[in-house]
Amino acid sequence: MISKFNLYKLLPWAVTCIIITPILALIISAFSIDNSGSFQHLIDTVLIDYTFNTLLLILGVICLSFVLALPAAWFVACCEFPSRTVLQWAFMLPLAIPPYIVAIVYTDFLDFSGPVQQFLRSFMGWQQASDYYFPDIRTISGAVIVLSLTLYPYLYLLLRSAFLGQSGGLFQAARTLGLSPWSAFWRVSLPLSRSAIAVGLSLIAMETLGDFATVNYFAVSTLTTAVYDTWLELGSLTTAAKVSSFMLLGLVILITLENYSRRKQKIYQRSGATHTELRFVLQGWKKWGALSFSWGLLFAAFILPLCVLFYYAFHYFSESLNESLWQYTVNSLWLAVIVAFLALLVALIVNFYQRLSPGPLAKTCIRFTSLGYAVPGTVVAIGVLIPFTNIDLWLNQLLVEFGFSRVGLLFSGTLFILVTGYLVRFSAIAVGSIDSSLAQVSPSLDLASRTLGQNASQTIRRVNLPLIKKGLLSAFILVFIEAMKELPTALLLRPFNFETLATYVYQFVSDEMIEYAALPALLIVLMGLVPFIVVNRLLEKAS
């Protein structure tokens, strides 16, 4: 019989194996022989173009996101102007809106039949499209703009924390040495934030690489769309695995370069009471410039899309409100709750393993468990399909050999594989949240509990868990929000006749029916927005 001591060591590695098996299966499948010839066909025709589009898209999004996030973070962290306290949390609101929803809103708003071009034709007297030039939103440039508007908060959050953590004394020392405010910013504040910038841009690059709906709606062919097409249209799981492994290799190179570039960087700048807060009072044109940029960004990234969705949802409410909408809403809710609960369970298992047995093995366990979030949803889906499809085939063959009837797709054709794909994708969020919460609990509390006669499980239940309850709630809500928005994994792994709000919206988006997509899209936003505000309030109280 396995003792409790061995169980708490075996269970984390069992969970870790479940999380990393799809990634390992993907890599192994990539080296198998492609009998269909689909991968060679991709190499001979479009793979180079898809790769170039992917790189161009990632480069454009990280550059524009940097341009948007840097002033926003500096204004709310280091400047004083009207509505700053509102903007410091409002800048994070675009995270609640999936990029593909913003894409359909701006396409409808800026298209030939949209209000902008209608106003221009009416005001200028133009009669048809040939009378004037208006840029097409459904291009790679449009995809860059839309993705940047929805992804910049990743960098904003990290930069804001970095600027708040810097000592104002360093900036003031640079000023006394003759540097102008602009030079002091570029030569002191920005270099000190290099780590936050690198991590934030890496997150944005990963999210951009994993986006499917936006680039597909804008007819921009990337490696992500190649994975989707080769599996659903060509039916070649091996080819999809090869393309996915190519993307995975790119992610590994990106993360390695980011870590290597910061290998010697050590920054020690804040020490208790010596920390000096830096806050400039903006007046005159500087104040109005900061207000114009801040509220203009928030309007473009959140307020305008939300207003458009409300408009269409109100005018097409009776047509959109039907039994299917309620069913898909329930599907999304319970799926997100189950995934959030399981991700929380995984996070508790691996984090308390590290808490009880600190060392390289526990760190390796946590790193492996956190791999999934760095992998695009389409890649995770293909990785999950490979082992469970093979298990289904083996199981059915075994049953036939023993004289029993086939059971069909017991794993790969049910909700089991969809939940597994979500869990692989989002466990890292819960792991990171619990890890940061536990890091604030002093190990001396554990030692005190043990000296009072409490064993490890009692210490966890009576000491650790009550102290990290905000971290538990934050982890649950964050995974819930991401699961509600997730589209690529759901498109590839959902069983027949099972839809979520995300896939339901995508069907209308594909058919150019934004009017009917507005209400379910608004439900996704609102069900992500309310928990998002709760998490933000918790973080504000904890800071």
GUKE-816363 format. One record per residue (C-alpha): residue number from 1; residue in one letter; x, y, z. Coordinates in Angstrom, 3 decimals, decimal comma. Example, Ala and Ser with C-alpha at 12.3 -4.5 7.8 and 13.67 -1.06 7.14 Angstrom:
 seq type       xx       yy       zz
   1    a   12,300   -4,500    7,800
   2    s   13,670   -1,060    7,140
This chain:
 seq type       xx       yy       zz
   1    m    0,000    0,000    0,000
   2    i    1,239    3,480   -0,876
   3    s    1,921    5,578    2,215
   4    k    0,665    9,128    2,591
   5    f    4,257   10,348    2,356
   6    n    4,707    8,738   -1,057
   7    l    1,229    9,742   -2,216
   8    y    1,820   13,471   -1,850
   9    k    4,984   13,046   -3,924
  10    l    3,459   10,800   -6,585
  11    l    0,255   12,787   -7,065
  12    p    1,959   16,014   -8,290
  13    w    3,969   14,087  -10,854
  14    a    0,867   12,205  -11,985
  15    v   -0,877   15,540  -12,545
  16    t    2,205   16,919  -14,303
  17    c    2,315   13,917  -16,626
  18    i   -1,305   14,532  -17,631
  19    i   -0,498   18,165  -18,447
  20    i    2,678   17,553  -20,467
  21    t    1,617   14,314  -22,234
  22    p   -0,181   16,197  -25,064
  23    i    2,924   18,309  -25,699
  24    l    5,172   15,237  -25,725
  25    a    2,720   13,392  -28,004
  26    l    2,748   16,356  -30,354
  27    i    6,528   16,320  -30,604
  28    i    6,631   12,543  -31,163
  29    s    3,889   12,711  -33,812
  30    a    5,768   15,453  -35,642
  31    f    8,546   12,964  -36,435
  32    s    6,172   10,339  -37,832
  33    i    5,801    9,758  -41,563
  34    d    3,128   11,776  -43,326
  35    n    1,607    9,342  -45,829
  36    s   -0,895   11,892  -47,123
  37    g    1,799   14,246  -48,410
  38    s   -0,080   17,234  -47,000
  39    f    2,900   18,635  -45,127
  40    q    5,129   18,497  -48,200
  41    h    2,364   20,218  -50,132
  42    l    2,297   22,985  -47,522
  43    i    6,071   23,394  -47,785
  44    d    5,902   23,613  -51,572
  45    t    3,044   26,115  -51,641
  46    v    2,066   28,326  -48,689
  47    l    4,099   27,478  -45,585
  48    i    6,703   30,194  -46,201
  49    d    3,975   32,805  -46,719
  50    y    2,148   31,643  -43,573
  51    t    5,364   31,859  -41,562
  52    f    6,141   35,346  -42,892
  53    n    2,596   36,538  -42,083
  54    t    2,895   35,112  -38,566
  55    l    6,211   36,835  -37,896
  56    l    4,959   40,114  -39,375
  57    l    1,799   39,930  -37,278
  58    i    3,705   39,228  -34,044
  59    l    6,228   41,996  -34,718
  60    g    3,479   44,503  -35,493
  61    v    1,410   43,620  -32,426
  62    i    4,286   43,780  -29,942
  63    c    5,477   47,121  -31,355
  64    l    2,040   48,745  -31,307
  65    s    1,221   47,251  -27,894
  66    f    4,435   48,756  -26,546
  67    v    3,488   52,167  -27,964
  68    l    0,056   51,934  -26,297
  69    a    1,034   50,397  -22,957
  70    l    4,128   52,457  -22,143
  71    p    2,459   55,922  -21,920
  72    a   -0,607   54,442  -20,214
  73    a    1,494   52,792  -17,496
  74    w    3,664   55,885  -16,995
  75    f    0,690   58,231  -16,725
  76    v   -1,161   56,248  -14,035
  77    a    1,966   55,215  -12,095
  78    c    4,057   58,375  -12,112
  79    c    1,750   61,282  -12,948
  80    e   -1,113   63,055  -11,244
  81    f   -4,020   64,238  -13,403
  82    p   -7,854   64,064  -13,315
  83    s   -9,435   60,560  -13,485
  84    r   -6,079   58,819  -12,903
  85    t   -7,531   56,558  -10,196
  86    v  -10,290   55,444  -12,578
  87    l   -7,945   54,871  -15,484
  88    q   -5,497   52,732  -13,512
  89    w   -8,025   49,870  -13,443
  90    a  -10,037   50,865  -16,532
  91    f   -6,974   50,284  -18,742
  92    m   -7,299   46,569  -17,919
  93    l  -10,917   46,292  -19,119
  94    p  -10,037   45,325  -22,740
  95    l   -8,873   41,960  -21,368
  96    a  -12,549   41,104  -20,835
  97    i  -13,316   41,387  -24,571
  98    p  -12,075   38,606  -26,886
  99    p  -10,122   39,995  -29,868
 100    y  -12,457   38,443  -32,451
 101    i  -15,403   40,389  -31,000
 102    v  -13,488   43,656  -31,355
 103    a  -12,626   42,577  -34,898
 104    i  -16,263   42,166  -35,964
 105    v  -17,227   45,459  -34,297
 106    y  -14,577   47,468  -36,125
 107    t  -15,245   45,713  -39,407
 108    d  -18,916   46,599  -39,170
 109    f  -18,082   50,143  -38,038
 110    l  -15,521   50,884  -40,768
 111    d  -16,874   48,803  -43,653
 112    f  -18,388   50,333  -46,810
 113    s  -21,886   50,062  -45,359
 114    g  -20,745   51,162  -41,892
 115    p  -21,517   54,526  -40,249
 116    v  -18,051   56,031  -40,864
 117    q  -18,056   55,613  -44,636
 118    q  -21,758   56,460  -44,838
 119    f  -21,050   59,754  -43,073
 120    l  -18,113   60,501  -45,380
 121    r  -20,165   59,836  -48,515
 122    s  -23,028   61,966  -47,224
 123    f  -20,801   64,831  -46,055
 124    m  -18,447   64,890  -49,046
 125    g  -20,998   64,034  -51,698
 126    w  -19,274   60,836  -52,774
 127    q  -21,524   58,319  -54,476
 128    q  -19,549   55,077  -54,661
 129    a  -16,354   53,436  -53,468
 130    s  -14,391   54,441  -56,570
 131    d  -14,871   58,134  -55,686
 132    y  -12,576   57,939  -52,665
 133    y  -10,040   55,761  -50,872
 134    f  -10,681   54,258  -47,476
 135    p   -8,273   51,734  -45,902
 136    d   -9,546   48,170  -45,610
 137    i   -9,707   46,957  -42,006
 138    r   -9,642   43,303  -43,050
 139    t   -5,914   43,140  -43,671
 140    i   -2,859   42,200  -41,640
 141    s   -2,603   45,856  -40,560
 142    g   -6,160   45,723  -39,257
 143    a   -5,376   42,515  -37,388
 144    v   -2,337   44,203  -35,806
 145    i   -4,467   47,129  -34,603
 146    v   -7,284   44,966  -33,212
 147    l   -4,962   42,535  -31,424
 148    s   -2,907   45,405  -29,992
 149    l   -6,020   47,099  -28,601
 150    t   -7,028   43,931  -26,757
 151    l   -3,592   42,636  -25,709
 152    y   -1,763   45,778  -24,552
 153    p   -3,090   45,355  -20,938
 154    y   -0,673   42,427  -20,464
 155    l    2,255   44,813  -20,856
 156    y    0,452   47,691  -19,113
 157    l   -0,042   45,663  -15,915
 158    l    3,620   44,693  -15,695
 159    l    4,932   48,141  -16,604
 160    r    2,643   49,832  -14,097
 161    s    3,918   47,546  -11,336
 162    a    7,509   48,138  -12,444
 163    f    7,128   51,932  -12,414
 164    l    5,399   51,861   -9,016
 165    g    8,226   49,740   -7,623
 166    q   10,963   52,104   -8,748
 167    s   12,411   54,561   -6,288
 168    g   11,773   58,161   -7,229
 169    g   15,160   58,967   -5,735
 170    l   16,903   57,362   -8,720
 171    f   14,991   59,566  -11,133
 172    q   15,678   62,647   -9,021
 173    a   19,377   61,763   -8,850
 174    a   19,462   61,585  -12,651
 175    r   17,855   65,036  -12,801
 176    t   20,455   66,504  -10,437
 177    l   23,179   65,144  -12,747
 178    g   21,866   67,313  -15,554
 179    l   19,485   64,997  -17,396
 180    s   16,227   66,364  -18,717
 181    p   12,996   64,610  -17,624
 182    w   12,808   62,910  -21,036
 183    s   16,443   61,746  -20,881
 184    a   16,040   60,558  -17,285
 185    f   13,023   58,507  -18,325
 186    w   14,835   56,817  -21,223
 187    r   18,123   56,301  -19,372
 188    v   16,846   55,381  -15,887
 189    s   13,159   54,451  -15,602
 190    l   12,821   52,506  -18,842
 191    p   15,990   50,362  -18,441
 192    l   14,899   49,476  -14,897
 193    s   11,649   48,148  -16,416
 194    r   13,375   45,967  -18,975
 195    s   12,373   42,728  -17,259
 196    a    8,690   43,707  -17,165
 197    i    8,824   44,757  -20,812
 198    a   10,406   41,466  -21,879
 199    v    7,864   39,354  -19,994
 200    g    4,902   41,473  -21,140
 201    l    5,907   41,426  -24,800
 202    s    6,521   37,677  -24,598
 203    l    2,979   37,163  -23,301
 204    i    1,585   39,342  -26,079
 205    a    3,614   37,447  -28,701
 206    m    2,278   34,115  -27,391
 207    e   -1,318   35,359  -27,415
 208    t   -0,866   36,715  -30,942
 209    l    0,593   33,446  -32,156
 210    g   -2,336   31,556  -30,654
 211    d   -5,078   33,784  -32,073
 212    f   -7,239   32,094  -34,674
 213    a  -10,607   33,823  -34,979
 214    t   -9,308   37,346  -35,592
 215    v   -6,792   36,433  -38,291
 216    n   -9,253   34,036  -39,897
 217    y  -11,969   36,703  -39,972
 218    f   -9,538   39,183  -41,499
 219    a   -8,432   36,561  -44,071
 220    v   -4,828   36,659  -42,823
 221    s   -3,258   33,224  -43,235
 222    t   -0,947   32,331  -40,351
 223    l    0,491   29,141  -38,901
 224    t   -2,492   28,924  -36,551
 225    t   -4,957   28,882  -39,439
 226    a   -2,735   26,282  -41,137
 227    v   -3,123   23,967  -38,124
 228    y   -6,890   24,433  -38,153
 229    d   -7,234   23,890  -41,899
 230    t   -4,990   20,831  -42,119
 231    w   -6,961   19,059  -39,408
 232    l  -10,573   20,018  -40,182
 233    e  -10,343   20,403  -43,961
 234    l   -7,546   18,018  -44,982
 235    g   -8,152   15,587  -42,127
 236    s   -4,418   15,088  -41,563
 237    l   -3,613   14,964  -37,862
 238    t    0,055   14,239  -38,614
 239    t    0,405   17,347  -40,771
 240    a   -1,329   19,448  -38,116
 241    a    1,099   18,025  -35,553
 242    k    4,097   18,945  -37,708
 243    v    2,910   22,536  -38,158
 244    s    2,085   22,737  -34,432
 245    s    5,572   21,491  -33,543
 246    f    7,014   24,165  -35,811
 247    m    5,084   26,774  -33,815
 248    l    6,179   25,156  -30,555
 249    l    9,808   25,384  -31,663
 250    g    9,319   29,084  -32,376
 251    l    7,919   29,603  -28,866
 252    v   10,864   27,773  -27,302
 253    i   13,294   29,969  -29,248
 254    l   11,387   33,120  -28,244
 255    i   11,348   32,237  -24,533
 256    t   15,006   31,144  -24,601
 257    l   16,130   34,390  -26,253
 258    e   14,091   36,428  -23,769
 259    n   15,649   34,625  -20,795
 260    y   19,143   34,770  -22,300
 261    s   18,897   38,510  -22,909
 262    r   18,249   39,038  -19,168
 263    r   20,632   36,413  -17,815
 264    k   22,949   38,936  -16,120
 265    q   20,362   41,525  -15,193
 266    k   20,046   42,104  -11,446
 267    i   18,090   45,064  -10,118
 268    y   17,879   46,002   -6,461
 269    q   16,221   49,347   -6,046
 270    r   13,578   49,421   -3,314
 271    s   14,202   48,967    0,373
 272    g   11,420   49,649    2,817
 273    a   11,252   53,193    4,140
 274    t   13,890   54,550    1,778
 275    h   11,490   54,216   -1,142
 276    t   10,603   57,614   -2,588
 277    e    7,383   57,865   -4,586
 278    l    7,619   59,574   -7,963
 279    r    4,547   61,505   -9,014
 280    f    4,458   64,458  -11,456
 281    v    1,514   66,846  -11,399
 282    l    0,495   67,432  -15,021
 283    q   -0,836   70,843  -15,950
 284    g   -1,740   72,700  -19,114
 285    w   -1,239   70,932  -22,423
 286    k    0,474   67,983  -20,703
 287    k   -2,635   67,303  -18,640
 288    w   -4,905   67,477  -21,674
 289    g   -2,493   65,372  -23,711
 290    a   -2,498   62,635  -21,051
 291    l   -6,296   62,765  -20,794
 292    s   -6,743   62,660  -24,574
 293    f   -4,414   59,688  -25,001
 294    s   -5,774   57,752  -22,027
 295    w   -9,470   58,127  -22,713
 296    g   -8,925   57,826  -26,462
 297    l   -7,213   54,481  -25,944
 298    l   -9,915   53,278  -23,557
 299    f  -12,632   54,414  -25,973
 300    a  -11,072   52,591  -28,921
 301    a  -10,250   49,394  -27,010
 302    f  -13,319   49,002  -24,791
 303    i  -16,025   51,679  -24,798
 304    l  -16,741   51,720  -28,556
 305    p  -16,905   47,908  -28,968
 306    l  -19,113   47,629  -25,892
 307    c  -21,477   50,352  -27,137
 308    v  -21,797   48,723  -30,564
 309    l  -22,592   45,378  -28,961
 310    f  -25,223   46,993  -26,741
 311    y  -26,757   48,719  -29,763
 312    y  -27,161   45,545  -31,814
 313    a  -28,145   43,450  -28,793
 314    f  -30,953   45,918  -28,004
 315    h  -32,285   46,162  -31,564
 316    y  -32,084   42,431  -32,280
 317    f  -32,905   41,203  -28,799
 318    s  -36,052   39,258  -29,701
 319    e  -34,380   37,551  -32,676
 320    s  -31,251   36,649  -30,682
 321    l  -32,922   35,477  -27,473
 322    n  -33,813   31,851  -28,058
 323    e  -33,501   28,440  -26,463
 324    s  -30,152   27,774  -28,144
 325    l  -28,627   30,898  -26,598
 326    w  -29,638   29,791  -23,115
 327    q  -28,327   26,281  -23,715
 328    y  -24,955   27,535  -24,971
 329    t  -24,731   29,971  -22,062
 330    v  -25,273   27,122  -19,605
 331    n  -22,705   25,019  -21,500
 332    s  -20,118   27,785  -21,256
 333    l  -20,793   28,458  -17,586
 334    w  -20,555   24,919  -16,278
 335    l  -17,597   24,133  -18,551
 336    a  -15,721   27,196  -17,261
 337    v  -16,600   26,343  -13,640
 338    i  -15,400   22,734  -13,992
 339    v  -12,154   23,791  -15,686
 340    a  -11,533   26,498  -13,070
 341    f  -12,125   24,027  -10,232
 342    l   -9,818   21,384  -11,746
 343    a   -7,119   23,966  -12,527
 344    l   -7,318   25,149   -8,921
 345    l   -6,938   21,568   -7,728
 346    v   -3,888   21,050   -9,949
 347    a   -2,353   24,290   -8,693
 348    l   -2,863   23,322   -5,050
 349    i   -1,309   19,886   -5,575
 350    v    1,884   21,090   -7,276
 351    n    2,329   24,219   -5,162
 352    f    1,964   22,435   -1,833
 353    y    4,332   19,782   -3,111
 354    q    6,879   22,566   -3,537
 355    r    5,919   23,980   -0,138
 356    l    6,452   20,681    1,642
 357    s    9,449   19,463   -0,380
 358    p   11,309   22,486   -1,783
 359    g   13,994   21,625   -4,284
 360    p   14,760   21,185   -7,989
 361    l   12,232   18,366   -8,451
 362    a    9,352   20,491   -7,155
 363    k   10,420   23,465   -9,292
 364    t   10,601   21,217  -12,342
 365    c    7,116   19,945  -11,573
 366    i    5,717   23,485  -11,458
 367    r    7,510   24,499  -14,659
 368    f    6,154   21,504  -16,563
 369    t    2,645   22,163  -15,278
 370    s    2,896   25,774  -16,492
 371    l    3,962   24,912  -20,045
 372    g    0,451   24,786  -21,469
 373    y   -0,315   28,506  -21,294
 374    a    2,683   29,315  -23,479
 375    v    1,291   27,050  -26,207
 376    p   -1,460   28,330  -28,562
 377    g   -4,903   26,816  -28,177
 378    t   -4,834   25,157  -31,597
 379    v   -1,498   23,507  -30,779
 380    v   -2,801   22,302  -27,407
 381    a   -5,889   20,900  -29,121
 382    i   -3,852   18,901  -31,617
 383    g   -1,573   17,700  -28,814
 384    v   -4,561   16,497  -26,792
 385    l   -6,183   14,821  -29,801
 386    i   -3,171   12,656  -30,630
 387    p   -2,886   10,496  -27,462
 388    f   -6,609   10,205  -26,766
 389    t   -7,453    9,352  -30,377
 390    n   -4,847    6,597  -30,251
 391    i   -6,263    5,381  -26,927
 392    d   -9,757    5,230  -28,442
 393    l   -8,493    3,278  -31,451
 394    w   -6,550    0,857  -29,259
 395    l   -9,485    0,362  -26,886
 396    n  -11,957   -0,361  -29,693
 397    q   -9,552   -2,762  -31,355
 398    l   -8,987   -4,565  -28,056
 399    l  -12,743   -4,929  -27,475
 400    v  -13,242   -6,387  -30,956
 401    e  -10,448   -8,912  -30,381
 402    f  -12,187  -10,107  -27,193
 403    g  -15,536  -10,394  -28,953
 404    f  -17,181   -7,231  -27,677
 405    s  -18,746   -4,428  -29,720
 406    r  -16,990   -1,097  -30,248
 407    v  -17,667    1,702  -27,771
 408    g  -16,814    4,485  -30,228
 409    l  -14,882    7,604  -29,342
 410    l  -14,961    7,238  -25,583
 411    f  -12,380    9,991  -24,930
 412    s  -11,750   12,003  -28,103
 413    g  -15,440   12,299  -28,960
 414    t  -16,754   13,431  -25,587
 415    l  -16,508   16,399  -23,269
 416    f  -13,618   14,687  -21,507
 417    i  -11,155   15,784  -24,181
 418    l  -12,503   19,352  -24,227
 419    v  -12,082   19,696  -20,459
 420    t   -8,607   18,166  -20,727
 421    g   -7,606   20,651  -23,436
 422    y   -8,814   23,582  -21,348
 423    l   -7,019   22,211  -18,303
 424    v   -3,720   21,854  -20,164
 425    r   -4,132   25,380  -21,515
 426    f   -5,103   27,239  -18,339
 427    s   -3,606   25,363  -15,373
 428    a   -0,593   27,671  -15,530
 429    i   -2,775   30,660  -14,573
 430    a   -3,911   28,989  -11,360
 431    v   -0,417   27,652  -10,622
 432    g    1,096   31,125  -10,900
 433    s   -1,604   32,762   -8,783
 434    i   -1,327   30,207   -5,969
 435    d    2,469   30,291   -6,137
 436    s    2,573   34,065   -5,660
 437    s    0,081   33,862   -2,779
 438    l    2,001   31,118   -0,979
 439    a    5,246   33,060   -1,402
 440    q    3,795   35,718    0,926
 441    v    3,109   33,171    3,697
 442    s    6,155   32,891    5,931
 443    p    7,545   29,331    6,353
 444    s    7,870   30,103   10,073
 445    l    4,076   29,799   10,328
 446    d    4,322   26,235    9,042
 447    l    7,057   25,469   11,575
 448    a    5,010   26,974   14,396
 449    s    2,029   24,851   13,400
 450    r    4,140   21,687   13,350
 451    t    5,592   22,431   16,800
 452    l    2,011   22,710   18,076
 453    g    1,373   19,124   17,007
 454    q   -0,278   19,685   13,631
 455    n    0,721   17,391   10,760
 456    a    1,272   18,548    7,166
 457    s   -2,348   18,171    6,025
 458    q   -3,667   19,933    9,124
 459    t   -1,191   22,777    8,622
 460    i   -2,337   23,186    5,032
 461    r   -6,015   23,135    6,004
 462    r   -5,846   25,330    9,095
 463    v   -2,959   27,707    8,315
 464    n   -2,064   27,940    4,632
 465    l   -5,460   27,767    2,929
 466    p   -7,114   30,502    5,082
 467    l   -4,147   32,815    4,408
 468    i   -4,302   32,381    0,621
 469    k   -8,085   32,460    0,182
 470    k   -7,857   35,655   -1,920
 471    g   -5,291   33,977   -4,147
 472    l   -7,584   30,948   -4,484
 473    l  -10,509   33,133   -5,506
 474    s   -8,353   35,125   -7,928
 475    a   -7,025   31,933   -9,531
 476    f  -10,529   30,500   -9,907
 477    i  -11,923   33,684  -11,447
 478    l   -9,001   34,214  -13,835
 479    v   -9,260   30,663  -15,204
 480    f  -13,044   31,087  -15,432
 481    i  -12,652   34,247  -17,525
 482    e  -10,143   32,651  -19,904
 483    a  -12,269   29,520  -20,297
 484    m  -15,328   31,621  -21,147
 485    k  -13,416   33,394  -23,943
 486    e  -11,477   30,421  -25,339
 487    l  -12,289   29,673  -28,976
 488    p   -9,531   27,703  -30,830
 489    t   -9,484   24,814  -28,348
 490    a  -13,285   24,622  -28,322
 491    l  -13,510   24,654  -32,122
 492    l  -11,163   21,703  -32,486
 493    l  -12,129   19,582  -29,465
 494    r  -15,855   20,100  -28,852
 495    p  -18,067   17,035  -29,381
 496    f  -20,789   16,966  -31,996
 497    n  -23,839   19,105  -31,166
 498    f  -22,028   20,873  -28,345
 499    e  -21,507   24,618  -28,579
 500    t  -20,197   27,293  -26,258
 501    l  -20,936   31,005  -26,455
 502    a  -17,553   31,509  -28,143
 503    t  -18,234   28,968  -30,899
 504    y  -21,811   30,256  -31,233
 505    v  -20,544   33,803  -31,798
 506    y  -17,929   32,526  -34,244
 507    q  -20,633   30,898  -36,382
 508    f  -22,415   34,221  -36,808
 509    v  -19,117   36,025  -37,368
 510    s  -18,209   33,591  -40,144
 511    d  -21,567   34,277  -41,792
 512    e  -21,144   38,086  -41,494
 513    m  -24,136   38,324  -39,121
 514    i  -22,888   40,669  -36,407
 515    e  -26,450   41,597  -35,464
 516    y  -27,152   38,092  -34,173
 517    a  -23,673   37,700  -32,718
 518    a  -24,010   40,824  -30,559
 519    l  -26,104   39,404  -27,702
 520    p  -24,033   36,229  -27,114
 521    a  -20,857   38,279  -27,536
 522    l  -22,143   40,744  -24,946
 523    l  -22,844   37,854  -22,569
 524    i  -19,222   36,699  -22,929
 525    v  -17,974   40,192  -22,156
 526    l  -20,265   40,737  -19,167
 527    m  -19,600   37,316  -17,651
 528    g  -15,900   38,058  -17,925
 529    l  -16,179   41,672  -16,824
 530    v  -17,905   41,125  -13,484
 531    p  -15,365   38,570  -12,174
 532    f  -12,581   40,736  -13,588
 533    i  -13,734   43,686  -11,464
 534    v  -13,894   41,391   -8,420
 535    v  -10,289   40,279   -8,966
 536    n   -9,161   43,872   -9,411
 537    r  -10,830   44,906   -6,150
 538    l   -9,132   42,028   -4,345
 539    l   -5,751   43,038   -5,721
 540    e   -6,323   46,664   -4,684
 541    k   -7,171   45,608   -1,114
 542    a   -4,144   43,337   -0,979
 543    s   -1,723   46,047   -2,166
